[in-house]
Amino acid sequence: MDKKIEGIKFTLAKANFYIFPEYCKGCGLCKEKCPNDVLVWSEKLGVYGTPTVKPKDEDSCIACSICEMVCPDCAIYIEKIKKAKAANE
């Protein structure tokens, strides 16, 4: 039987931020490497009973994906939101 892993989605100004608690061990590398200090510890516990992360607000994240790249357990996925083109472009 296949088990579907569910992520927790946070809709931000520039991206959709997904955290997968089933993979997060709470190491904090994503928090440490974030250039805008966007991530904070959340109430949701990860695979080892340690806190996972969440964005602190909608506007701080620049969707650089550094958190996704440094996560050793692939617990973060950043889905950039494309800008709508202006009508006169």
PyMOL Python script that loads the backbone (N, CA, C, O; Angstrom):
from pymol import cmd

cmd.read_pdbstr("""\
ATOM      1  N   MET A   1       0.837  -1.178   0.000  1.00  0.00           N
ATOM      2  CA  MET A   1       0.000   0.000   0.000  1.00  0.00           C
ATOM      3  C   MET A   1       0.883   1.243   0.000  1.00  0.00           C
ATOM      4  O   MET A   1       1.801   1.352   0.813  1.00  0.00           O
ATOM      5  N   ASP A   2       0.616   2.167  -0.893  1.00  0.00           N
ATOM      6  CA  ASP A   2       1.388   3.402  -0.996  1.00  0.00           C
ATOM      7  C   ASP A   2       0.890   4.424   0.012  1.00  0.00           C
ATOM      8  O   ASP A   2      -0.312   4.638   0.169  1.00  0.00           O
ATOM      9  N   LYS A   3       1.842   5.046   0.688  1.00  0.00           N
ATOM     10  CA  LYS A   3       1.505   6.099   1.640  1.00  0.00           C
ATOM     11  C   LYS A   3       1.852   7.440   1.005  1.00  0.00           C
ATOM     12  O   LYS A   3       2.967   7.628   0.519  1.00  0.00           O
ATOM     13  N   LYS A   4       0.922   8.353   1.005  1.00  0.00           N
ATOM     14  CA  LYS A   4       1.160   9.680   0.454  1.00  0.00           C
ATOM     15  C   LYS A   4       1.664  10.592   1.574  1.00  0.00           C
ATOM     16  O   LYS A   4       1.040  10.715   2.628  1.00  0.00           O
ATOM     17  N   ILE A   5       2.791  11.217   1.319  1.00  0.00           N
ATOM     18  CA  ILE A   5       3.374  12.149   2.288  1.00  0.00           C
ATOM     19  C   ILE A   5       2.726  13.512   2.075  1.00  0.00           C
ATOM     20  O   ILE A   5       2.746  14.056   0.971  1.00  0.00           O
ATOM     21  N   GLU A   6       2.158  14.050   3.130  1.00  0.00           N
ATOM     22  CA  GLU A   6       1.486  15.340   3.061  1.00  0.00           C
ATOM     23  C   GLU A   6       2.385  16.441   3.612  1.00  0.00           C
ATOM     24  O   GLU A   6       2.931  16.327   4.709  1.00  0.00           O
ATOM     25  N   GLY A   7       2.525  17.491   2.841  1.00  0.00           N
ATOM     26  CA  GLY A   7       3.273  18.649   3.297  1.00  0.00           C
ATOM     27  C   GLY A   7       2.339  19.697   3.866  1.00  0.00           C
ATOM     28  O   GLY A   7       1.149  19.726   3.551  1.00  0.00           O
ATOM     29  N   ILE A   8       2.887  20.557   4.706  1.00  0.00           N
ATOM     30  CA  ILE A   8       2.137  21.690   5.228  1.00  0.00           C
ATOM     31  C   ILE A   8       2.494  22.882   4.349  1.00  0.00           C
ATOM     32  O   ILE A   8       3.666  23.232   4.214  1.00  0.00           O
ATOM     33  N   LYS A   9       1.490  23.499   3.759  1.00  0.00           N
ATOM     34  CA  LYS A   9       1.711  24.580   2.805  1.00  0.00           C
ATOM     35  C   LYS A   9       1.502  25.936   3.456  1.00  0.00           C
ATOM     36  O   LYS A   9       0.519  26.164   4.160  1.00  0.00           O
ATOM     37  N   PHE A  10       2.458  26.837   3.202  1.00  0.00           N
ATOM     38  CA  PHE A  10       2.351  28.234   3.610  1.00  0.00           C
ATOM     39  C   PHE A  10       2.425  29.063   2.331  1.00  0.00           C
ATOM     40  O   PHE A  10       3.413  28.985   1.600  1.00  0.00           O
ATOM     41  N   THR A  11       1.398  29.850   2.057  1.00  0.00           N
ATOM     42  CA  THR A  11       1.394  30.696   0.873  1.00  0.00           C
ATOM     43  C   THR A  11       2.013  32.040   1.232  1.00  0.00           C
ATOM     44  O   THR A  11       1.495  32.780   2.069  1.00  0.00           O
ATOM     45  N   LEU A  12       3.136  32.338   0.579  1.00  0.00           N
ATOM     46  CA  LEU A  12       3.873  33.572   0.837  1.00  0.00           C
ATOM     47  C   LEU A  12       3.744  34.488  -0.365  1.00  0.00           C
ATOM     48  O   LEU A  12       3.137  34.107  -1.366  1.00  0.00           O
ATOM     49  N   ALA A  13       4.292  35.671  -0.289  1.00  0.00           N
ATOM     50  CA  ALA A  13       4.180  36.648  -1.373  1.00  0.00           C
ATOM     51  C   ALA A  13       4.854  36.157  -2.657  1.00  0.00           C
ATOM     52  O   ALA A  13       4.326  36.367  -3.749  1.00  0.00           O
ATOM     53  N   LYS A  14       6.019  35.504  -2.535  1.00  0.00           N
ATOM     54  CA  LYS A  14       6.771  35.100  -3.720  1.00  0.00           C
ATOM     55  C   LYS A  14       6.818  33.601  -3.964  1.00  0.00           C
ATOM     56  O   LYS A  14       7.297  33.160  -5.008  1.00  0.00           O
ATOM     57  N   ALA A  15       6.326  32.812  -3.011  1.00  0.00           N
ATOM     58  CA  ALA A  15       6.417  31.359  -3.160  1.00  0.00           C
ATOM     59  C   ALA A  15       5.436  30.644  -2.255  1.00  0.00           C
ATOM     60  O   ALA A  15       4.916  31.210  -1.293  1.00  0.00           O
ATOM     61  N   ASN A  16       5.198  29.393  -2.584  1.00  0.00           N
ATOM     62  CA  ASN A  16       4.505  28.490  -1.680  1.00  0.00           C
ATOM     63  C   ASN A  16       5.604  27.703  -0.972  1.00  0.00           C
ATOM     64  O   ASN A  16       6.450  27.083  -1.617  1.00  0.00           O
ATOM     65  N   PHE A  17       5.584  27.732   0.353  1.00  0.00           N
ATOM     66  CA  PHE A  17       6.579  27.054   1.176  1.00  0.00           C
ATOM     67  C   PHE A  17       5.945  25.789   1.715  1.00  0.00           C
ATOM     68  O   PHE A  17       4.909  25.850   2.377  1.00  0.00           O
ATOM     69  N   TYR A  18       6.548  24.651   1.444  1.00  0.00           N
ATOM     70  CA  TYR A  18       6.051  23.369   1.941  1.00  0.00           C
ATOM     71  C   TYR A  18       7.064  22.780   2.909  1.00  0.00           C
ATOM     72  O   TYR A  18       8.259  22.739   2.617  1.00  0.00           O
ATOM     73  N   ILE A  19       6.587  22.325   4.056  1.00  0.00           N
ATOM     74  CA  ILE A  19       7.409  21.584   5.002  1.00  0.00           C
ATOM     75  C   ILE A  19       6.799  20.197   5.148  1.00  0.00           C
ATOM     76  O   ILE A  19       5.582  20.056   5.274  1.00  0.00           O
ATOM     77  N   PHE A  20       7.644  19.178   5.132  1.00  0.00           N
ATOM     78  CA  PHE A  20       7.205  17.793   5.259  1.00  0.00           C
ATOM     79  C   PHE A  20       7.693  17.261   6.603  1.00  0.00           C
ATOM     80  O   PHE A  20       8.834  16.809   6.703  1.00  0.00           O
ATOM     81  N   PRO A  21       6.845  17.305   7.649  1.00  0.00           N
ATOM     82  CA  PRO A  21       7.251  16.894   8.996  1.00  0.00           C
ATOM     83  C   PRO A  21       7.763  15.456   9.066  1.00  0.00           C
ATOM     84  O   PRO A  21       8.579  15.131   9.928  1.00  0.00           O
ATOM     85  N   GLU A  22       7.288  14.593   8.164  1.00  0.00           N
ATOM     86  CA  GLU A  22       7.725  13.199   8.171  1.00  0.00           C
ATOM     87  C   GLU A  22       9.204  13.062   7.842  1.00  0.00           C
ATOM     88  O   GLU A  22       9.800  12.020   8.114  1.00  0.00           O
ATOM     89  N   TYR A  23       9.807  14.096   7.261  1.00  0.00           N
ATOM     90  CA  TYR A  23      11.215  14.077   6.893  1.00  0.00           C
ATOM     91  C   TYR A  23      12.072  14.981   7.779  1.00  0.00           C
ATOM     92  O   TYR A  23      13.271  14.742   7.921  1.00  0.00           O
ATOM     93  N   CYS A  24      11.481  16.008   8.370  1.00  0.00           N
ATOM     94  CA  CYS A  24      12.248  17.011   9.126  1.00  0.00           C
ATOM     95  C   CYS A  24      12.718  16.446  10.463  1.00  0.00           C
ATOM     96  O   CYS A  24      11.925  15.923  11.246  1.00  0.00           O
ATOM     97  N   LYS A  25      14.033  16.562  10.709  1.00  0.00           N
ATOM     98  CA  LYS A  25      14.583  16.118  11.983  1.00  0.00           C
ATOM     99  C   LYS A  25      14.901  17.277  12.913  1.00  0.00           C
ATOM    100  O   LYS A  25      15.414  17.068  14.013  1.00  0.00           O
ATOM    101  N   GLY A  26      14.599  18.508  12.478  1.00  0.00           N
ATOM    102  CA  GLY A  26      14.786  19.675  13.333  1.00  0.00           C
ATOM    103  C   GLY A  26      16.233  20.097  13.505  1.00  0.00           C
ATOM    104  O   GLY A  26      16.605  20.612  14.559  1.00  0.00           O
ATOM    105  N   CYS A  27      17.055  19.889  12.487  1.00  0.00           N
ATOM    106  CA  CYS A  27      18.480  20.219  12.602  1.00  0.00           C
ATOM    107  C   CYS A  27      18.739  21.725  12.577  1.00  0.00           C
ATOM    108  O   CYS A  27      19.738  22.181  13.133  1.00  0.00           O
ATOM    109  N   GLY A  28      17.860  22.504  11.944  1.00  0.00           N
ATOM    110  CA  GLY A  28      18.001  23.953  11.927  1.00  0.00           C
ATOM    111  C   GLY A  28      18.913  24.513  10.851  1.00  0.00           C
ATOM    112  O   GLY A  28      19.158  25.719  10.833  1.00  0.00           O
ATOM    113  N   LEU A  29      19.427  23.678   9.950  1.00  0.00           N
ATOM    114  CA  LEU A  29      20.294  24.191   8.881  1.00  0.00           C
ATOM    115  C   LEU A  29      19.572  25.223   8.023  1.00  0.00           C
ATOM    116  O   LEU A  29      20.171  26.218   7.613  1.00  0.00           O
ATOM    117  N   CYS A  30      18.308  24.995   7.753  1.00  0.00           N
ATOM    118  CA  CYS A  30      17.527  25.931   6.934  1.00  0.00           C
ATOM    119  C   CYS A  30      17.429  27.289   7.609  1.00  0.00           C
ATOM    120  O   CYS A  30      17.577  28.319   6.952  1.00  0.00           O
ATOM    121  N   LYS A  31      17.179  27.301   8.922  1.00  0.00           N
ATOM    122  CA  LYS A  31      17.110  28.557   9.684  1.00  0.00           C
ATOM    123  C   LYS A  31      18.447  29.278   9.662  1.00  0.00           C
ATOM    124  O   LYS A  31      18.507  30.496   9.496  1.00  0.00           O
ATOM    125  N   GLU A  32      19.516  28.515   9.831  1.00  0.00           N
ATOM    126  CA  GLU A  32      20.861  29.091   9.899  1.00  0.00           C
ATOM    127  C   GLU A  32      21.282  29.727   8.575  1.00  0.00           C
ATOM    128  O   GLU A  32      21.945  30.764   8.575  1.00  0.00           O
ATOM    129  N   LYS A  33      20.911  29.129   7.463  1.00  0.00           N
ATOM    130  CA  LYS A  33      21.375  29.583   6.155  1.00  0.00           C
ATOM    131  C   LYS A  33      20.442  30.581   5.469  1.00  0.00           C
ATOM    132  O   LYS A  33      20.818  31.154   4.447  1.00  0.00           O
ATOM    133  N   CYS A  34      19.253  30.804   5.994  1.00  0.00           N
ATOM    134  CA  CYS A  34      18.302  31.731   5.376  1.00  0.00           C
ATOM    135  C   CYS A  34      18.852  33.156   5.427  1.00  0.00           C
ATOM    136  O   CYS A  34      19.127  33.671   6.511  1.00  0.00           O
ATOM    137  N   PRO A  35      19.017  33.807   4.254  1.00  0.00           N
ATOM    138  CA  PRO A  35      19.598  35.154   4.242  1.00  0.00           C
ATOM    139  C   PRO A  35      18.699  36.230   4.849  1.00  0.00           C
ATOM    140  O   PRO A  35      19.190  37.289   5.241  1.00  0.00           O
ATOM    141  N   ASN A  36      17.398  35.980   4.933  1.00  0.00           N
ATOM    142  CA  ASN A  36      16.466  36.980   5.476  1.00  0.00           C
ATOM    143  C   ASN A  36      15.910  36.608   6.847  1.00  0.00           C
ATOM    144  O   ASN A  36      14.996  37.266   7.342  1.00  0.00           O
ATOM    145  N   ASP A  37      16.450  35.565   7.460  1.00  0.00           N
ATOM    146  CA  ASP A  37      15.994  35.127   8.783  1.00  0.00           C
ATOM    147  C   ASP A  37      14.478  34.906   8.806  1.00  0.00           C
ATOM    148  O   ASP A  37      13.788  35.357   9.720  1.00  0.00           O
ATOM    149  N   VAL A  38      13.976  34.207   7.787  1.00  0.00           N
ATOM    150  CA  VAL A  38      12.538  34.010   7.599  1.00  0.00           C
ATOM    151  C   VAL A  38      11.975  32.890   8.473  1.00  0.00           C
ATOM    152  O   VAL A  38      10.829  32.970   8.914  1.00  0.00           O
ATOM    153  N   LEU A  39      12.760  31.857   8.726  1.00  0.00           N
ATOM    154  CA  LEU A  39      12.229  30.662   9.381  1.00  0.00           C
ATOM    155  C   LEU A  39      12.308  30.725  10.900  1.00  0.00           C
ATOM    156  O   LEU A  39      13.285  31.199  11.479  1.00  0.00           O
ATOM    157  N   VAL A  40      11.239  30.228  11.524  1.00  0.00           N
ATOM    158  CA  VAL A  40      11.157  30.118  12.982  1.00  0.00           C
ATOM    159  C   VAL A  40      10.699  28.705  13.319  1.00  0.00           C
ATOM    160  O   VAL A  40      10.170  27.998  12.460  1.00  0.00           O
ATOM    161  N   TRP A  41      10.900  28.295  14.560  1.00  0.00           N
ATOM    162  CA  TRP A  41      10.428  26.974  14.981  1.00  0.00           C
ATOM    163  C   TRP A  41       8.909  26.984  15.074  1.00  0.00           C
ATOM    164  O   TRP A  41       8.315  27.974  15.501  1.00  0.00           O
ATOM    165  N   SER A  42       8.288  25.893  14.680  1.00  0.00           N
ATOM    166  CA  SER A  42       6.825  25.800  14.728  1.00  0.00           C
ATOM    167  C   SER A  42       6.383  24.866  15.850  1.00  0.00           C
ATOM    168  O   SER A  42       7.204  24.247  16.526  1.00  0.00           O
ATOM    169  N   GLU A  43       5.085  24.781  16.028  1.00  0.00           N
ATOM    170  CA  GLU A  43       4.490  23.899  17.036  1.00  0.00           C
ATOM    171  C   GLU A  43       4.434  22.451  16.527  1.00  0.00           C
ATOM    172  O   GLU A  43       4.337  21.513  17.318  1.00  0.00           O
ATOM    173  N   LYS A  44       4.497  22.283  15.210  1.00  0.00           N
ATOM    174  CA  LYS A  44       4.406  20.961  14.584  1.00  0.00           C
ATOM    175  C   LYS A  44       5.708  20.198  14.805  1.00  0.00           C
ATOM    176  O   LYS A  44       6.795  20.736  14.588  1.00  0.00           O
ATOM    177  N   LEU A  45       5.595  18.950  15.235  1.00  0.00           N
ATOM    178  CA  LEU A  45       6.770  18.141  15.492  1.00  0.00           C
ATOM    179  C   LEU A  45       7.126  17.296  14.282  1.00  0.00           C
ATOM    180  O   LEU A  45       6.255  16.843  13.540  1.00  0.00           O
ATOM    181  N   GLY A  46       8.417  17.094  14.098  1.00  0.00           N
ATOM    182  CA  GLY A  46       8.916  16.308  12.979  1.00  0.00           C
ATOM    183  C   GLY A  46       9.084  14.845  13.334  1.00  0.00           C
ATOM    184  O   GLY A  46       8.548  14.361  14.331  1.00  0.00           O
ATOM    185  N   VAL A  47       9.832  14.161  12.509  1.00  0.00           N
ATOM    186  CA  VAL A  47       9.992  12.714  12.589  1.00  0.00           C
ATOM    187  C   VAL A  47      10.590  12.237  13.920  1.00  0.00           C
ATOM    188  O   VAL A  47      10.255  11.144  14.377  1.00  0.00           O
ATOM    189  N   TYR A  48      11.445  13.011  14.537  1.00  0.00           N
ATOM    190  CA  TYR A  48      12.060  12.602  15.803  1.00  0.00           C
ATOM    191  C   TYR A  48      11.465  13.316  17.012  1.00  0.00           C
ATOM    192  O   TYR A  48      12.048  13.297  18.096  1.00  0.00           O
ATOM    193  N   GLY A  49      10.308  13.944  16.831  1.00  0.00           N
ATOM    194  CA  GLY A  49       9.666  14.653  17.924  1.00  0.00           C
ATOM    195  C   GLY A  49      10.259  16.022  18.190  1.00  0.00           C
ATOM    196  O   GLY A  49      10.000  16.629  19.230  1.00  0.00           O
ATOM    197  N   THR A  50      11.050  16.505  17.258  1.00  0.00           N
ATOM    198  CA  THR A  50      11.641  17.835  17.370  1.00  0.00           C
ATOM    199  C   THR A  50      10.807  18.818  16.558  1.00  0.00           C
ATOM    200  O   THR A  50      10.123  18.406  15.621  1.00  0.00           O
ATOM    201  N   PRO A  51      10.844  20.102  16.891  1.00  0.00           N
ATOM    202  CA  PRO A  51      10.047  21.079  16.141  1.00  0.00           C
ATOM    203  C   PRO A  51      10.497  21.186  14.681  1.00  0.00           C
ATOM    204  O   PRO A  51      11.681  21.061  14.370  1.00  0.00           O
ATOM    205  N   THR A  52       9.536  21.416  13.808  1.00  0.00           N
ATOM    206  CA  THR A  52       9.823  21.723  12.411  1.00  0.00           C
ATOM    207  C   THR A  52       9.871  23.245  12.291  1.00  0.00           C
ATOM    208  O   THR A  52       9.742  23.957  13.287  1.00  0.00           O
ATOM    209  N   VAL A  53      10.054  23.732  11.086  1.00  0.00           N
ATOM    210  CA  VAL A  53      10.112  25.179  10.876  1.00  0.00           C
ATOM    211  C   VAL A  53       8.889  25.666  10.121  1.00  0.00           C
ATOM    212  O   VAL A  53       8.143  24.889   9.525  1.00  0.00           O
ATOM    213  N   LYS A  54       8.709  26.979  10.167  1.00  0.00           N
ATOM    214  CA  LYS A  54       7.660  27.638   9.389  1.00  0.00           C
ATOM    215  C   LYS A  54       8.138  29.058   9.105  1.00  0.00           C
ATOM    216  O   LYS A  54       8.985  29.579   9.830  1.00  0.00           O
ATOM    217  N   PRO A  55       7.606  29.690   8.058  1.00  0.00           N
ATOM    218  CA  PRO A  55       7.958  31.086   7.794  1.00  0.00           C
ATOM    219  C   PRO A  55       7.312  31.993   8.837  1.00  0.00           C
ATOM    220  O   PRO A  55       6.188  31.739   9.269  1.00  0.00           O
ATOM    221  N   LYS A  56       8.017  33.048   9.242  1.00  0.00           N
ATOM    222  CA  LYS A  56       7.481  33.940  10.274  1.00  0.00           C
ATOM    223  C   LYS A  56       6.435  34.905   9.731  1.00  0.00           C
ATOM    224  O   LYS A  56       5.585  35.383  10.483  1.00  0.00           O
ATOM    225  N   ASP A  57       6.487  35.200   8.417  1.00  0.00           N
ATOM    226  CA  ASP A  57       5.489  36.086   7.812  1.00  0.00           C
ATOM    227  C   ASP A  57       5.466  35.871   6.300  1.00  0.00           C
ATOM    228  O   ASP A  57       6.268  35.105   5.766  1.00  0.00           O
ATOM    229  N   GLU A  58       4.561  36.537   5.624  1.00  0.00           N
ATOM    230  CA  GLU A  58       4.388  36.355   4.183  1.00  0.00           C
ATOM    231  C   GLU A  58       5.422  37.078   3.347  1.00  0.00           C
ATOM    232  O   GLU A  58       5.764  36.614   2.260  1.00  0.00           O
ATOM    233  N   ASP A  59       5.928  38.206   3.827  1.00  0.00           N
ATOM    234  CA  ASP A  59       6.709  39.099   2.978  1.00  0.00           C
ATOM    235  C   ASP A  59       8.227  38.939   3.047  1.00  0.00           C
ATOM    236  O   ASP A  59       8.916  39.397   2.135  1.00  0.00           O
ATOM    237  N   SER A  60       8.769  38.321   4.071  1.00  0.00           N
ATOM    238  CA  SER A  60      10.221  38.248   4.239  1.00  0.00           C
ATOM    239  C   SER A  60      10.908  37.300   3.261  1.00  0.00           C
ATOM    240  O   SER A  60      12.049  37.533   2.863  1.00  0.00           O
ATOM    241  N   CYS A  61      10.218  36.240   2.877  1.00  0.00           N
ATOM    242  CA  CYS A  61      10.812  35.217   2.003  1.00  0.00           C
ATOM    243  C   CYS A  61      11.015  35.773   0.594  1.00  0.00           C
ATOM    244  O   CYS A  61      10.096  36.325  -0.010  1.00  0.00           O
ATOM    245  N   ILE A  62      12.246  35.613   0.082  1.00  0.00           N
ATOM    246  CA  ILE A  62      12.548  36.073  -1.279  1.00  0.00           C
ATOM    247  C   ILE A  62      12.557  34.911  -2.275  1.00  0.00           C
ATOM    248  O   ILE A  62      12.928  35.092  -3.435  1.00  0.00           O
ATOM    249  N   ALA A  63      12.156  33.740  -1.834  1.00  0.00           N
ATOM    250  CA  ALA A  63      12.070  32.536  -2.667  1.00  0.00           C
ATOM    251  C   ALA A  63      13.409  32.165  -3.291  1.00  0.00           C
ATOM    252  O   ALA A  63      13.467  31.759  -4.452  1.00  0.00           O
ATOM    253  N   CYS A  64      14.486  32.307  -2.519  1.00  0.00           N
ATOM    254  CA  CYS A  64      15.830  31.983  -3.027  1.00  0.00           C
ATOM    255  C   CYS A  64      16.087  30.476  -3.049  1.00  0.00           C
ATOM    256  O   CYS A  64      16.988  30.011  -3.747  1.00  0.00           O
ATOM    257  N   SER A  65      15.304  29.716  -2.294  1.00  0.00           N
ATOM    258  CA  SER A  65      15.374  28.251  -2.217  1.00  0.00           C
ATOM    259  C   SER A  65      16.614  27.722  -1.503  1.00  0.00           C
ATOM    260  O   SER A  65      16.908  26.530  -1.596  1.00  0.00           O
ATOM    261  N   ILE A  66      17.341  28.572  -0.798  1.00  0.00           N
ATOM    262  CA  ILE A  66      18.512  28.102  -0.062  1.00  0.00           C
ATOM    263  C   ILE A  66      18.090  27.089   1.000  1.00  0.00           C
ATOM    264  O   ILE A  66      18.777  26.087   1.199  1.00  0.00           O
ATOM    265  N   CYS A  67      16.988  27.329   1.676  1.00  0.00           N
ATOM    266  CA  CYS A  67      16.515  26.389   2.708  1.00  0.00           C
ATOM    267  C   CYS A  67      16.272  25.006   2.108  1.00  0.00           C
ATOM    268  O   CYS A  67      16.623  23.987   2.704  1.00  0.00           O
ATOM    269  N   GLU A  68      15.670  24.984   0.930  1.00  0.00           N
ATOM    270  CA  GLU A  68      15.404  23.719   0.242  1.00  0.00           C
ATOM    271  C   GLU A  68      16.715  23.015  -0.122  1.00  0.00           C
ATOM    272  O   GLU A  68      16.836  21.798   0.026  1.00  0.00           O
ATOM    273  N   MET A  69      17.693  23.790  -0.598  1.00  0.00           N
ATOM    274  CA  MET A  69      18.969  23.203  -1.038  1.00  0.00           C
ATOM    275  C   MET A  69      19.808  22.656   0.111  1.00  0.00           C
ATOM    276  O   MET A  69      20.484  21.641  -0.054  1.00  0.00           O
ATOM    277  N   VAL A  70      19.777  23.313   1.282  1.00  0.00           N
ATOM    278  CA  VAL A  70      20.627  22.874   2.390  1.00  0.00           C
ATOM    279  C   VAL A  70      19.980  21.805   3.259  1.00  0.00           C
ATOM    280  O   VAL A  70      20.666  21.183   4.070  1.00  0.00           O
ATOM    281  N   CYS A  71      18.695  21.578   3.113  1.00  0.00           N
ATOM    282  CA  CYS A  71      18.016  20.572   3.935  1.00  0.00           C
ATOM    283  C   CYS A  71      18.546  19.173   3.593  1.00  0.00           C
ATOM    284  O   CYS A  71      18.374  18.707   2.467  1.00  0.00           O
ATOM    285  N   PRO A  72      19.184  18.508   4.552  1.00  0.00           N
ATOM    286  CA  PRO A  72      19.760  17.195   4.263  1.00  0.00           C
ATOM    287  C   PRO A  72      18.715  16.092   4.073  1.00  0.00           C
ATOM    288  O   PRO A  72      19.042  15.006   3.594  1.00  0.00           O
ATOM    289  N   ASP A  73      17.473  16.362   4.442  1.00  0.00           N
ATOM    290  CA  ASP A  73      16.438  15.342   4.387  1.00  0.00           C
ATOM    291  C   ASP A  73      15.312  15.645   3.405  1.00  0.00           C
ATOM    292  O   ASP A  73      14.287  14.964   3.408  1.00  0.00           O
ATOM    293  N   CYS A  74      15.494  16.656   2.570  1.00  0.00           N
ATOM    294  CA  CYS A  74      14.483  17.037   1.563  1.00  0.00           C
ATOM    295  C   CYS A  74      13.121  17.302   2.203  1.00  0.00           C
ATOM    296  O   CYS A  74      12.089  16.907   1.661  1.00  0.00           O
ATOM    297  N   ALA A  75      13.121  17.965   3.345  1.00  0.00           N
ATOM    298  CA  ALA A  75      11.887  18.239   4.077  1.00  0.00           C
ATOM    299  C   ALA A  75      11.233  19.550   3.675  1.00  0.00           C
ATOM    300  O   ALA A  75      10.142  19.866   4.149  1.00  0.00           O
ATOM    301  N   ILE A  76      11.890  20.328   2.796  1.00  0.00           N
ATOM    302  CA  ILE A  76      11.365  21.625   2.366  1.00  0.00           C
ATOM    303  C   ILE A  76      11.284  21.657   0.853  1.00  0.00           C
ATOM    304  O   ILE A  76      12.191  21.207   0.152  1.00  0.00           O
ATOM    305  N   TYR A  77      10.177  22.199   0.363  1.00  0.00           N
ATOM    306  CA  TYR A  77      10.023  22.417  -1.076  1.00  0.00           C
ATOM    307  C   TYR A  77       9.521  23.843  -1.277  1.00  0.00           C
ATOM    308  O   TYR A  77       8.539  24.255  -0.660  1.00  0.00           O
ATOM    309  N   ILE A  78      10.197  24.590  -2.142  1.00  0.00           N
ATOM    310  CA  ILE A  78       9.808  25.963  -2.463  1.00  0.00           C
ATOM    311  C   ILE A  78       9.252  25.984  -3.878  1.00  0.00           C
ATOM    312  O   ILE A  78       9.938  25.613  -4.830  1.00  0.00           O
ATOM    313  N   GLU A  79       8.018  26.415  -4.007  1.00  0.00           N
ATOM    314  CA  GLU A  79       7.361  26.530  -5.309  1.00  0.00           C
ATOM    315  C   GLU A  79       7.187  28.018  -5.591  1.00  0.00           C
ATOM    316  O   GLU A  79       6.318  28.677  -5.020  1.00  0.00           O
ATOM    317  N   LYS A  80       8.038  28.537  -6.490  1.00  0.00           N
ATOM    318  CA  LYS A  80       7.981  29.975  -6.779  1.00  0.00           C
ATOM    319  C   LYS A  80       6.670  30.312  -7.469  1.00  0.00           C
ATOM    320  O   LYS A  80       6.157  29.547  -8.285  1.00  0.00           O
ATOM    321  N   ILE A  81       6.141  31.483  -7.117  1.00  0.00           N
ATOM    322  CA  ILE A  81       4.908  31.979  -7.726  1.00  0.00           C
ATOM    323  C   ILE A  81       5.297  32.912  -8.855  1.00  0.00           C
ATOM    324  O   ILE A  81       6.019  33.888  -8.650  1.00  0.00           O
ATOM    325  N   LYS A  82       4.817  32.609 -10.037  1.00  0.00           N
ATOM    326  CA  LYS A  82       5.126  33.445 -11.202  1.00  0.00           C
ATOM    327  C   LYS A  82       4.325  34.719 -11.148  1.00  0.00           C
ATOM    328  O   LYS A  82       3.153  34.728 -10.774  1.00  0.00           O
ATOM    329  N   LYS A  83       4.989  35.804 -11.533  1.00  0.00           N
ATOM    330  CA  LYS A  83       4.304  37.097 -11.581  1.00  0.00           C
ATOM    331  C   LYS A  83       3.388  37.141 -12.798  1.00  0.00           C
ATOM    332  O   LYS A  83       3.739  36.646 -13.869  1.00  0.00           O
ATOM    333  N   ALA A  84       2.231  37.728 -12.625  1.00  0.00           N
ATOM    334  CA  ALA A  84       1.327  37.933 -13.759  1.00  0.00           C
ATOM    335  C   ALA A  84       1.872  39.078 -14.590  1.00  0.00           C
ATOM    336  O   ALA A  84       2.259  40.113 -14.046  1.00  0.00           O
ATOM    337  N   LYS A  85       1.907  38.903 -15.902  1.00  0.00           N
ATOM    338  CA  LYS A  85       2.412  39.971 -16.779  1.00  0.00           C
ATOM    339  C   LYS A  85       1.400  41.092 -16.856  1.00  0.00           C
ATOM    340  O   LYS A  85       0.189  40.868 -16.837  1.00  0.00           O
ATOM    341  N   ALA A  86       1.916  42.295 -16.943  1.00  0.00           N
ATOM    342  CA  ALA A  86       1.043  43.474 -17.066  1.00  0.00           C
ATOM    343  C   ALA A  86       0.357  43.429 -18.441  1.00  0.00           C
ATOM    344  O   ALA A  86       0.886  42.855 -19.392  1.00  0.00           O
ATOM    345  N   ALA A  87      -0.813  44.038 -18.521  1.00  0.00           N
ATOM    346  CA  ALA A  87      -1.604  44.010 -19.748  1.00  0.00           C
ATOM    347  C   ALA A  87      -0.905  44.681 -20.926  1.00  0.00           C
ATOM    348  O   ALA A  87      -1.149  44.310 -22.074  1.00  0.00           O
ATOM    349  N   ASN A  88      -0.039  45.664 -20.666  1.00  0.00           N
ATOM    350  CA  ASN A  88       0.597  46.380 -21.762  1.00  0.00           C
ATOM    351  C   ASN A  88       1.937  45.771 -22.176  1.00  0.00           C
ATOM    352  O   ASN A  88       2.609  46.323 -23.047  1.00  0.00           O
ATOM    353  N   GLU A  89       2.337  44.665 -21.584  1.00  0.00           N
ATOM    354  CA  GLU A  89       3.608  44.032 -21.965  1.00  0.00           C
ATOM    355  C   GLU A  89       3.421  43.077 -23.112  1.00  0.00           C
ATOM    356  O   GLU A  89       4.385  42.457 -23.562  1.00  0.00           O
TER     357      GLU A  89
END
""", "prot")
cmd.dss("prot")
cmd.show_as("cartoon", "prot")
cmd.util.cbc("prot")
cmd.orient("prot")
